[in-house]
Amino acid sequence: MDYEARQGDAGAAPAAAEQGAKPGRLFYGYILIPVLGFMYFCSSGIVLPTATIVNPLMLQDASLGMNATMLGTGFSLFVLVQGLSAPLVGALIAKKGARFSMALGAAVMLLAMLALIFLVSSPVAYFLVFGIVTSAATMMVGQLAVQSTVGDWFVARRGIAMTAMMVLGASASFVGPPVVNAIVGATGGTWRSGWYLLVGLSAVLIPVALLFVKNKPADLGQHPDGIADPSVLGGSGKGFKVYKNTDAVPFKRVARTPAFWLISLAATGGFASYTLATSQSALHFSSLGFDSGLVVAGVAVMGGVSLLGKLLLGMVSDRIEPVRLIVASTVILVVGVLAGAAAQNEAMLFAFYVCVGFGFGGVNAVFPTAMANYFGASSFSKNLGTGIMITTVVASALPIASGAVYDATGTCTIAFYLTAGIVAACAACGLFVRIPRCDTEIEAAAEAVVQ
């Protein structure tokens, strides 16, 4: 049965999940959603928003000898290492499980936070601790680990589950900046104190991971979505409003499919825009004469609107193809980045943060869902890890390039226009993704590439 024919049974999969559920036994996936949301909140959700407030203060610390290029290099390394480490973390999750990865990552993150407070005293140390160690740790405990786990526990309700988890976790981007800013202000404005909050959060993550995270439904004798019999879903993705591949597609075959690269490149627009906003927007808008208080408010607004983007687009990602939602998000991002480049008043500044927040929130919520839907969950951690690597290769170049532009011209305007062009190209990639009529079309596409 092809994809169009399955649309007539749009409600069949959720209904089957209800009918096949084991009576009297709570599906642990529902407990995992807030647990994973908390893990994301304390790691990937809060690290970059904190760095947006804290790291620019390093320029005021004469003992460090930092300039804007060096500051941007730290952000570039952070984003690049996220990408380079993602396939390795994905392989670790596939071999040892997400629970092991999260506990190990939380321990490494705790050590990195302590090092930022007590040991970092040079640009090289900043590059190593923030750009490399902290970045890899957040992938192990946060984004990749939690998204992979949701993909394993849910199929019929994957979009809703991913959205709920991401909204909980990403609320850190709204809550974090004013809290961190208050801590810095209360401790004399030193950048080191900005990391105090993350020391406590990192320490809490270790027991939470060990006690509450379960890798797969089979570990508890359950099935995805809590159904008693997986065959009630009909196999091969039947009964869904969007395409969902329920076959076991090996990673090697996924990597040979053009759609895998196009989906990843489309999502790159979201990560490129957000990386620019977190790394250089404070310097850019300050150079244009805007008060630093407005920038802090803008970052907080970006976090809040990001939650809205995750919520609205994630909620419809089981009804509208996620890759098409990625395209819509990147169009919004282009508008926002252009507004930021030419900002002449407060409205344009906030337009930048609102558009980037909503667009990135949407991309971040539906990108893992798009990967899981298109290629199935059998090699999801490897698929998503490699996809994240692709998105970050481009995004990682923007902070250092923007820093160099700032040092040379006193603003990041040129870098903003460059980013808008990159994001527009990413949107075009998403338009070329063809939704299969049946699961065998993915196999055929991969075979065509090999031949």
Stockholm file with secondary structure:
# STOCKHOLM 1.0

chainA/1-451         MDYEARQGDAGAAPAAAEQGAKPGRLFYGYILIPVLGFMYFCSSGIVLPTATIVNPLMLQDASLGMNATMLGTGFSLFVLVQGLSAPLVGALIAKKGARFSMALGAAVMLLAMLALIFLVSSPVAYFLVFGIVTSAATMMVGQLAVQSTVGDWFVARRGIAMTAMMVLGASASFVGPPVVNAIVGATGGTWRSGWYLLVGLSAVLIPVALLFVKNKPADLGQHPDGIADPSVLGGSGKGFKVYKNTDAVPFKRVARTPAFWLISLAATGGFASYTLATSQSALHFSSLGFDSGLVVAGVAVMGGVSLLGKLLLGMVSDRIEPVRLIVASTVILVVGVLAGAAAQNEAMLFAFYVCVGFGFGGVNAVFPTAMANYFGASSFSKNLGTGIMITTVVASALPIASGAVYDATGTCTIAFYLTAGIVAACAACGLFVRIPRCDTEIEAAAEAVVQ
#=GR chainA/1-451 SS CCHHHHHTTTTHHHHHHHHHBCTTCCCHHHHHHHHHHHHHHTTHHHHHHHHHHHGGGGGGCGGGCCCHHHHHHHHHHHHHHHHHHHHHHHHHHHHHCHHHHHHHHHHHHHHHHHHHHHTCCSHHHHIIIIIIIIHHHHHHHSHHHHHHHHHHHCSTTHHHHHHHHHHHHHTHHHHHHHHHHHHHHHTTSCGGGGGHHHHHHHHHHHHHHHHHCCSCGGGGTCCGGGBSCGGGGCSTTTTCSSCCCCSCCCHHHHHTCHHHHHHHHHHHHHHHHHHHHHHHHHHHHHHTTCCHHHHHHHHHHHHHHHHHHHHHHHHTTTTSCHHHHHHHHHHHHHHHHHHHHTCCSHHHHHHHHHHHHHHHHHHHHHHHHHHHHHHCSTTHHHHHHHHHHHHHHHHTHHHHHHHHHHHHHSSCHHHHHHHHHHHHHHHHHHHTCCCCSSTHHHHHHHHHHHC
#=GC SS_cons         CCHHHHHTTTTHHHHHHHHHBCTTCCCHHHHHHHHHHHHHHTTHHHHHHHHHHHGGGGGGCGGGCCCHHHHHHHHHHHHHHHHHHHHHHHHHHHHHCHHHHHHHHHHHHHHHHHHHHHTCCSHHHHIIIIIIIIHHHHHHHSHHHHHHHHHHHCSTTHHHHHHHHHHHHHTHHHHHHHHHHHHHHHTTSCGGGGGHHHHHHHHHHHHHHHHHCCSCGGGGTCCGGGBSCGGGGCSTTTTCSSCCCCSCCCHHHHHTCHHHHHHHHHHHHHHHHHHHHHHHHHHHHHHTTCCHHHHHHHHHHHHHHHHHHHHHHHHTTTTSCHHHHHHHHHHHHHHHHHHHHTCCSHHHHHHHHHHHHHHHHHHHHHHHHHHHHHHCSTTHHHHHHHHHHHHHHHHTHHHHHHHHHHHHHSSCHHHHHHHHHHHHHHHHHHHTCCCCSSTHHHHHHHHHHHC
//
